[in-house]
């Protein structure tokens, strides 16, 4: 059934995703016994910015949750060589007024950071990040606190607490530890996502030591 479908109009079980205007407008839908979602993704900027403002509504058990805040356009489209990253942090958090994203990659002996801070209607590149991490016994990141500074010198403090954690096993060299988080940005409540990529050998070796040294 999939040979005649493409991502211009993708339907799989309860999921609908249709590209109405490439890089600008996407219709999204999900219909199940308990949940019905109808929404539209409208990009505010070219793909690099990752940010958009959706118009939609989420219904769970016949209760409506209007969606009027930020979403993120995931940049990780296309092929990749996972194992070249010894470690990375992919982070995104939003409130009603602020959106923060950064991608810190550690490979070939270098650390590269890309990202943005959107605040007061202005988006600027991330200049610096300073963070502290609390791990659980399985070396899953449980709490993540970070100060993000942009190229205009503006800073925000983001305090995140995981409420759902799981591990993605997609590559023979690395594992991806995922945390869905509640996020507070300078006192304003929001949500976020924090993904840590670990080399499997390092993770296996380091995990027994996490409660002793990871502070």
Buried (B, 14 or more C-beta within 10 A) or exposed (E): EEEEEEEEEEEEEEEBBBBEEEEBBBBBBBEEEEEBBBBBBBBBBEEEBBBBEBEBBBBEEEEEEEBEBBBBBEBEEEEEEBBEBBBBBBBBBBBEBBBBBBBBBBBEEEEEBEBBBBBEEEBBBBBEBEBEBEBBEEBBBBBBBBEBBBEEEBBBEBBBBBEEBEBEEEBEBBBBBBBBBBBBBEEEEBBBBBBBBBBBEEBEEBBEEBEEEEE
